[in-house]
Each structure stands twice: as C-alpha cells, then as structure tokens.
Amino acid sequence: MEDNTTLILVALIVFAFLISRLLHRYAERVALVSGIEYAVVGVLIGPLMPWSLINEDTLVSLDLLISLLLGLLGFMVGLHAREALRRFEHFLAGSLASVVVALIVGVTVLAMLQWLEPAYLDDPVPMFEIPVWTDGTRLYQLWAADDALWLALTLGAAAAIASTTAISSTAERLQAEGPPVVLLRDIASGGQVIAIMLFGIALAGDRAVDAADDYGLSLVEWSMLIGAAGAMTGLLFTIFIGGAEDDLRLYLVTIGVVIFAAGIGAALGISPLFVNLVAGLVVAATSAHGDRLRKNLDQLRRPVSILLMVFAGIAWHPVIGWMWLIPAAYLVTRVGARLLATRWAVSTFVHGVEFRRVGGGLIGQGSLAAAVALSYAQGHPSRGELVLSAVLVPMLITDLFAVRTLRRVLANAGAIRPRAKVDRQSEDRAEVPAPAVVANHGPDEPQNEPAIDSGDGPPDDPHVDPPVTSHEEPEA
C-alpha cells in the first residue's frame, strides 16, 4: 500500500506540473482567475467518479503532504504581508473590509445552518444564548451552538479572502498600473492575513472547548499560545539562517521551519495555515533575507496552489437537499458584503484617492480560500463536504464575472493604459513602395537607386547624401 501511495503521489505531482500550462491557457481564454479548473480535475480523478483513481484511503495517507502544502501557503502569505504593511492605510482598509465580510457571511450561515438542522438548538451548553423578545408563549433568543458557530466562522473567513494572484495577472494582461492596482493588491493581501487569523480563532475555539477541561485555558489564552508558538518558530528561522547567502540553504531551512510549524499546529489542533502565517510574519519582520526568500518562494506558489486545488477537488462531496441553500447564501452575501464593505473601508482609511468602488475588483478568490476549506475538512470529515461545497461551487460561479468586474474597476480608475491608435491611411501609404527612377541601367544594375539631385534643393544640405553615380562601392 505504501509503494502504491508513493507511486500515486509522484504521478499526481508530475500531472500537476505538466497540466498546469495547458489548463492555464484554457482558463485565460474563458476568464477563470481562481484556479477552480484544477479542483474540477481533482473531482474527475477522485472517489466520486466510477474509475476512482484516488480513493478516500489514499487521500488520508496524503495528509502529511497536504499539511506541508498548507504550511507553505500560509508562510508565503505571511511573507507577502510585509509589503502591504508598508502602506498601512491600505492594510487597515483590507483588514476592516475582511472583518465585515466575515461577520456578515458568518452570521448568515450560522442562522441558516441552525434553521436547516434544528439539532443544534438542542445543544445543552451553547456558546451563547441571548434573550431578545417574547410573545408570552415563546421566547426568542440569539442562539449559537459550538459546532455551528465555528463552522460559520470558518466560512466567513473563507469568504473574506480575495486573490492577489488574480489581480496581478489580470493587471499584467490588461497593462494596468498605478495606485489603483497597488490599492487592490494591498487590500487583498491584508484581507488574507485577517482571514487566516479568523480561521485560526475558529479552530482554536473548537479545540479550546476540549482543552479547557484538561488545561483550564480559555479561547483567548489558547489562541495566544498558538500565536506564540508560530512566533517562536519564525525567530528560530532567523537565528538558524544567520548570514547565509546560499539559496539552497534558504530553501532547506524554510522547509524545515514549515514542517516544524505544521507539526506544532497538528499537535495543538490548529491548521498549519495559521501557525505558518505567524511564522512568516515574524520572518518578514526580523530576517534580513525576507525579501529574497519571498522572491525565491514565489516560484513554488503556483505548484503549491495547483496541488491544493486538486486535493480540494478530490476531497469534495456534494451536499444534498436543502443544504444547498448554504452555498447559495454564501455566494450572495459574500458578493454583496464585499462590494459595500470595501467601499466603506477605503473611504474610512485611504485618503487622497477619488475612486471608492473597488470591491468589484476583489470578487475573485484563489487557492487560499480552497485551502481553508480543505484544512477544515481534514479535521472535521463529517462537515467537510458542506464547507468544501460552500467554497468551491460559489468560486466557480464568481469566476464567470470576476474578471469583467475587475476590468471595469481598473478602467474607471484610469489604471489601464490606452493602446496606441493606428492611422490606417498612413499605414497604407507606408506599405506602398515609392516609384523607382529608371535611367540608363544595365541588365545587372539595381533598379531602385536614388534619383540624381536636380539642383532645386539646397546644394550644401548636410542631411542629404550625395548620389552614387558610379558602379563601384564607395570607400569606407
């Protein structure tokens, strides 16, 4: 079984590298920006298909690889956050918009989940119950069961994510540049950091309920413990790497730190995304090699994203019945909240810009949202199908108009450089050759020699070359 798993793993990695170019070209033609096409490939080779190239047992055996990929992605997000932090107003705007989106989507999903599954209302010890109103026979109150709350917060965190890669690639294709592109990229980068932190809080809360009996730690204390573990991992990287100038050593130490942080996350019941995000933030702030490491790891971002999307597609199982209302609610509330919250956040924190309606440029999601859903499905197999359905299916739908809205935002902000207009008449005249002067040429002489000056022009014009009247080449 181990040899079979290794063979499948090698074949899967080779497939991801080879098929990426073909699918990427196809995705550009149909305006897919989130990499959802790789998740579709995962579905086609997963256990849902009759041929089932990869079954459930094989996927479980690849958990360590998935954890490593999740850790690498979280580490790279932390490294890239430093660039957005340099423009702190942009980072604050992205953070505020992400928090608002996560709260709106989370509350909506929580209400619908407890309405569709009344078993959550029988929780003997809910997270909170707040009386609101009574009509004399019934008491209406705000109710949140533990499991439902953390699941809803996970979906809220995934909804707060916007793809920085989609913004960069679309701006490059449209030849867009300037402050609007920088603002969109910084808002998306800041939102990714906040989204992973919210996801870490959700998993910490889920874990803290069990750990409270063993260690007596609250949610805040458990979250601080995990954050401190990630920060110590980042400091260890800075200490070990020292004054290294070798890229190979940087890679090896980075992989070691990511694996170590992922192990800490697994031991504490937290996603490797969160622990490695904190480690990446600390490395970006303390290491002199942060910028060089970020540029080197950018070469791995695309393969890592492809593999995570493929694994998310393999792990996906569709929900049934009325549970499809949750992905629908996730889609509608996320798009609406993103448009409104981003405009409000930019108006609040970013000064000196005339454009405010930039939320349409942040509709597209990338592999990070799928990674959040996949990470949750790893630790909660019974709820993984709901979270993966609520993230992947809306991602496929939003890709149909995400590029169009992003193009409209960049055009309205004046970020797209106009293409040079071609004068067709001048082009046609340039294509017609000038008539040659033919006079007393032999059969072997060229027919396109310049005409001899008639004497009407200025005789001493230095810009006019003298005509060649002999058949010999002029001396150099």
C-alpha positions in Angstrom: 0.0 0.0 0.0 2.9 2.4 0.8 4.5 1.8 -2.6 1.2 2.3 -4.3 0.6 5.6 -2.4 4.1 6.8 -3.3 3.5 6.0 -7.0 0.2 7.8 -7.0 1.8 10.8 -5.2 4.6 11.0 -7.8 2.2 10.7 -10.6 -0.1 13.4 -9.1 2.8 15.8 -8.7 4.0 15.2 -12.3 0.5 15.7 -13.5 0.1 18.9 -11.7 3.2 20.4 -13.2 2.5 19.2 -16.7 -1.1 20.0 -17.0 -0.8 23.5 -15.4 0.3 25.1 -18.6 -2.4 23.7 -20.7 -5.2 24.4 -18.3 -3.8 27.9 -17.5 -4.1 28.8 -21.2 -7.6 27.5 -21.4 -8.6 29.3 -18.1 -7.3 32.6 -19.5 -9.5 32.2 -22.6 -12.6 31.5 -20.6 -11.6 34.2 -17.9 -11.1 31.8 -14.9 -9.0 33.5 -12.3 -9.3 31.4 -9.2 -7.7 28.1 -10.4 -11.0 26.3 -10.0 -10.2 24.3 -13.1 -7.7 22.3 -11.0 -10.4 21.5 -8.5 -12.5 20.2 -11.4 -9.6 17.9 -12.3 -9.5 16.7 -8.7 -13.1 15.8 -8.9 -12.6 13.9 -12.1 -9.8 11.7 -10.6 -11.4 11.5 -7.1 -13.7 9.0 -5.4 -16.9 10.5 -6.9 -16.0 9.1 -10.4 -16.6 5.4 -11.3 -12.9 5.0 -12.1 -11.8 6.5 -8.8 -8.1 6.9 -9.4 -7.7 8.2 -5.9 -9.9 6.8 -3.1 -10.6 8.0 0.4 -7.9 5.9 2.0 -5.2 7.2 -0.4 -6.3 10.8 0.4 -6.0 10.1 4.1 -2.5 8.7 3.6 -1.5 12.0 1.9 -2.5 14.1 5.0 1.2 14.9 5.7 1.8 16.2 2.2 -1.4 18.3 2.4 -0.3 19.8 5.8 3.1 20.7 4.2 1.4 22.4 1.3 -0.9 24.3 3.6 2.0 25.4 5.7 4.0 26.6 2.7 1.0 28.6 1.5 0.5 30.2 4.9 4.2 31.0 5.2 4.2 32.8 1.8 1.1 34.8 2.7 2.9 36.0 5.9 6.0 37.0 3.9 3.9 38.9 1.3 2.0 40.8 4.1 5.1 42.8 4.8 4.8 44.7 1.5 1.2 45.6 2.3 2.1 46.7 5.8 4.4 49.3 4.4 1.3 51.1 3.2 -0.5 50.8 6.5 -3.7 52.7 5.3 -4.2 50.1 2.6 -3.7 47.3 5.1 -6.2 48.7 7.5 -8.8 49.1 4.8 -8.3 45.5 3.7 -8.5 44.3 7.3 -11.7 46.2 8.1 -13.3 45.0 4.9 -12.4 41.4 5.6 -13.7 41.5 9.1 -17.1 43.0 7.9 -17.4 40.4 5.1 -16.5 37.5 7.5 -19.1 38.7 10.1 -21.9 39.2 7.6 -21.3 35.8 5.9 -20.7 34.1 9.2 -23.9 35.3 10.8 -26.0 34.4 7.7 -24.5 30.9 7.5 -25.0 30.4 11.3 -28.7 31.3 11.1 -29.3 29.1 8.1 -27.4 26.2 9.5 -29.3 26.1 12.7 -32.6 26.6 10.9 -31.9 23.7 8.5 -30.6 21.4 11.3 -32.7 22.0 14.4 -30.5 19.5 16.3 -28.1 22.4 17.0 -30.9 24.1 19.0 -30.8 21.2 21.5 -27.2 21.9 22.5 -27.2 21.8 26.3 -24.3 24.2 26.6 -24.4 26.6 23.7 -21.7 29.2 23.0 -24.2 32.0 23.8 -27.9 32.4 24.2 -29.2 36.0 24.5 -33.0 36.6 25.0 -34.4 39.0 22.5 -38.2 39.0 22.7 -41.2 37.0 24.0 -44.8 37.0 23.0 -46.0 35.3 26.2 -45.8 31.8 24.9 -42.4 31.6 23.2 -39.0 33.1 24.0 -37.0 34.3 21.0 -33.2 34.5 21.6 -29.9 34.7 19.8 -28.5 31.2 19.9 -25.2 29.7 18.7 -24.2 26.1 19.2 -20.5 25.5 19.5 -20.0 23.4 16.3 -22.3 25.6 14.2 -20.5 28.8 15.4 -17.0 27.6 14.4 -18.2 26.2 11.1 -19.9 29.5 10.3 -16.8 31.5 11.3 -14.7 29.2 9.0 -17.0 30.0 6.1 -16.8 33.7 7.0 -13.0 33.6 7.0 -13.0 31.9 3.5 -15.5 34.5 2.2 -13.1 37.3 3.3 -10.4 36.1 1.0 -9.6 37.8 -2.3 -7.0 36.5 -4.7 -3.8 38.7 -5.1 -2.6 36.5 -7.9 -5.7 37.1 -9.9 -5.3 40.8 -9.5 -1.6 40.8 -10.6 -2.2 38.5 -13.6 -5.2 40.4 -14.8 -3.4 43.8 -14.4 -0.5 42.4 -16.3 -2.7 41.2 -19.1 -4.6 44.5 -19.4 -1.4 46.5 -19.0 -2.8 48.2 -15.9 -0.6 50.0 -13.5 -0.6 52.8 -10.9 -2.2 53.4 -7.5 -5.4 51.5 -8.2 -3.6 48.2 -8.9 -1.4 48.7 -5.7 -4.5 49.5 -3.7 -6.4 46.4 -4.8 -3.4 44.2 -4.2 -2.8 45.6 -0.7 -6.4 45.3 0.3 -6.4 41.6 -0.9 -3.1 40.9 0.9 -4.3 42.4 4.2 -7.6 40.6 3.9 -5.8 37.3 3.5 -3.9 37.8 6.8 -7.1 38.6 8.7 -9.0 35.7 7.1 -6.3 33.2 8.2 -6.3 34.7 11.7 -10.1 34.4 11.9 -9.8 30.8 10.7 -7.2 30.1 13.4 -9.5 31.6 16.0 -12.3 29.3 14.8 -10.2 26.2 15.1 -8.7 27.4 18.4 -12.2 27.9 19.8 -13.2 24.4 18.6 -10.1 23.0 20.3 -10.3 25.2 23.4 -13.7 23.6 24.3 -11.9 20.2 24.7 -8.7 21.6 26.1 -10.5 23.7 28.8 -11.1 20.5 30.8 -7.5 19.4 30.5 -5.5 22.6 30.8 -8.1 25.1 32.0 -7.3 27.5 29.1 -9.8 29.9 27.6 -10.3 30.7 24.0 -8.1 33.8 24.2 -5.3 32.0 26.1 -5.4 29.1 23.7 -5.1 31.4 20.7 -2.2 33.4 22.3 -0.4 30.1 23.0 -0.7 29.1 19.3 0.4 32.5 18.1 3.4 32.4 20.4 4.3 29.0 19.0 4.3 30.4 15.5 6.3 33.5 16.5 9.0 31.3 18.2 9.2 29.2 15.0 9.8 32.4 13.0 12.5 33.5 15.4 14.2 30.1 15.2 14.3 30.6 11.4 16.0 34.0 11.8 18.6 32.6 14.2 19.4 29.5 12.2 19.7 31.1 8.8 22.2 33.7 10.1 24.2 35.3 7.4 23.5 32.6 4.8 23.8 33.7 1.2 23.1 30.3 -0.4 19.6 29.9 -1.9 19.7 26.2 -1.3 20.3 26.6 2.4 17.4 29.1 2.5 15.1 26.5 0.9 16.2 23.8 3.2 15.8 25.8 6.3 12.4 27.1 5.1 11.1 23.6 4.5 12.3 22.6 7.9 10.6 25.5 9.6 7.4 24.9 7.8 7.3 21.3 8.7 8.1 22.1 12.3 5.4 24.7 12.5 2.9 22.4 10.8 3.7 19.8 13.4 3.0 22.3 16.2 -0.3 23.1 14.5 -1.2 19.5 14.3 -0.3 18.9 18.0 -2.4 21.9 19.1 -5.3 21.0 16.8 -4.8 24.1 14.6 -4.4 24.4 10.8 -0.8 24.7 9.5 -2.1 27.8 7.7 -2.4 29.8 10.9 0.9 28.7 12.6 3.0 29.3 9.5 1.3 32.6 8.8 2.6 33.9 12.1 6.0 32.4 11.4 6.1 34.1 8.0 5.1 37.4 9.5 7.9 37.1 12.1 10.5 36.1 9.5 9.5 39.1 7.3 9.9 41.4 10.2 13.1 40.1 11.7 15.2 38.4 8.9 17.4 40.3 6.5 16.6 37.6 3.9 12.9 38.2 4.0 12.7 39.8 0.6 15.0 37.3 -1.1 13.2 34.4 0.5 9.8 35.8 -0.7 11.1 36.1 -4.3 12.5 32.5 -4.2 9.4 31.0 -2.8 7.2 32.7 -5.4 8.4 30.1 -7.8 6.7 27.5 -5.7 3.5 29.3 -5.2 1.9 28.1 -8.4 2.7 24.4 -8.0 1.6 24.5 -4.3 -1.7 26.2 -5.3 -2.3 23.7 -8.1 -1.8 20.7 -5.8 -4.1 22.2 -3.1 -6.8 22.9 -5.6 -6.5 19.3 -6.9 -6.7 17.9 -3.4 -9.7 20.1 -2.6 -11.5 18.7 -5.6 -10.6 15.1 -4.6 -11.9 15.7 -1.1 -15.2 17.3 -2.2 -18.5 15.6 -1.8 -21.7 17.4 -2.8 -24.3 18.2 -0.2 -27.9 17.1 -0.6 -31.3 18.5 -0.3 -31.9 21.9 1.4 -28.3 22.2 2.4 -27.6 23.7 -1.0 -29.2 26.8 0.4 -26.0 27.5 2.4 -23.7 27.7 -0.6 -26.3 29.9 -2.3 -26.5 32.2 0.8 -22.7 32.2 1.0 -22.4 33.4 -2.6 -25.0 36.2 -2.4 -23.9 37.6 1.0 -20.2 37.4 0.1 -20.6 39.4 -3.1 -22.9 42.0 -1.6 -20.8 42.4 1.6 -17.6 42.7 -0.4 -18.9 45.5 -2.6 -20.3 47.5 0.3 -17.6 46.8 3.0 -14.7 47.6 0.7 -16.1 50.9 -0.4 -16.7 51.8 3.3 -13.3 50.7 4.4 -11.5 52.6 1.6 -13.5 55.8 2.4 -12.6 55.4 6.1 -8.8 54.7 5.9 -7.5 55.6 2.5 -7.2 59.3 1.7 -6.2 61.1 -1.4 -7.9 58.8 -3.9 -11.0 59.6 -5.8 -12.2 56.1 -6.6 -14.0 54.2 -3.8 -15.9 51.5 -5.7 -13.1 48.9 -5.8 -15.0 46.0 -4.3 -15.8 44.6 -7.7 -12.1 44.0 -8.2 -11.9 41.7 -5.2 -14.6 39.2 -6.2 -12.3 36.5 -7.5 -10.9 34.0 -5.0 -7.9 31.8 -5.2 -6.3 28.7 -3.8 -6.2 30.2 -0.3 -10.0 30.0 0.1 -9.9 26.4 -1.1 -7.0 25.7 1.3 -9.1 27.0 4.3 -12.0 24.7 3.3 -9.6 21.7 2.8 -7.9 22.3 6.1 -11.2 22.3 7.9 -12.2 19.2 6.1 -9.0 17.5 7.3 -10.0 17.9 11.0 -13.8 17.7 10.6 -14.6 14.9 8.0 -18.3 14.9 8.8 -18.6 18.6 8.0 -16.0 18.8 5.2 -18.5 18.3 2.4 -20.5 21.3 3.5 -17.6 23.7 3.8 -16.0 22.5 0.5 -19.3 22.8 -1.3 -19.9 26.3 0.1 -16.5 27.5 -1.0 -15.8 25.7 -4.3 -19.2 25.9 -6.0 -19.5 29.7 -5.5 -15.9 30.1 -6.6 -16.8 28.5 -9.9 -19.8 30.9 -10.3 -18.0 34.1 -9.4 -15.2 33.3 -11.9 -17.8 33.9 -14.6 -17.8 37.6 -13.9 -14.9 38.3 -11.6 -12.5 39.4 -14.5 -15.2 41.6 -16.0 -15.8 43.5 -12.8 -12.1 43.8 -12.2 -11.6 45.2 -15.7 -14.4 47.7 -15.1 -12.8 48.8 -11.8 -9.4 49.4 -13.3 -10.9 51.2 -16.3 -13.0 53.5 -14.2 -9.9 54.2 -12.0 -7.9 55.1 -15.1 -5.3 52.4 -14.5 -5.5 50.8 -17.9 -3.1 52.3 -20.3 -4.8 53.2 -23.7 -3.4 51.4 -26.7 -1.8 53.5 -29.4 -4.2 54.2 -32.3 -3.1 53.2 -35.7 -3.7 55.6 -38.6 -4.8 53.2 -41.4 -4.3 55.7 -44.2 -0.7 56.4 -43.1 -0.1 52.6 -42.7 -1.5 52.0 -46.2 0.8 54.7 -47.7 3.7 53.2 -45.8 3.0 49.9 -47.4 3.1 51.2 -51.0 6.7 51.5 -52.2 7.8 54.7 -53.8 8.3 54.6 -57.6 11.9 54.0 -58.6 13.7 56.2 -61.1 15.0 54.1 -64.0 17.5 55.7 -66.2 20.2 54.1 -68.4 20.6 50.9 -66.2 22.2 47.8 -67.5 20.7 44.5 -67.1 22.6 43.7 -63.9 22.2 47.1 -62.2 19.7 47.7 -59.4 16.5 49.5 -60.3 16.0 51.4 -57.0 18.9 53.8 -56.9 18.0 57.3 -55.7 17.3 60.0 -58.3 20.1 62.5 -59.1 19.6 65.8 -57.5 18.2 68.3 -60.0 19.7 71.3 -58.3 16.4 72.7 -56.8 17.3 71.6 -53.3 19.9 73.2 -51.1 23.3 72.1 -52.5 25.1 72.1 -49.2 22.4 70.4 -47.1 24.4 68.1 -44.8 21.4 65.8 -44.3 21.2 64.9 -48.0 23.6 62.2 -49.1 25.3 62.7 -52.5 24.0 60.4 -55.2 26.2 57.5 -56.2 26.8 57.8 -60.0 29.4 55.0 -60.4 29.1 51.3 -60.2 31.8 51.0 -57.6 31.1 50.8 -54.0 32.1 53.9 -52.0 35.2 53.5 -49.8 34.7 53.3 -46.2 
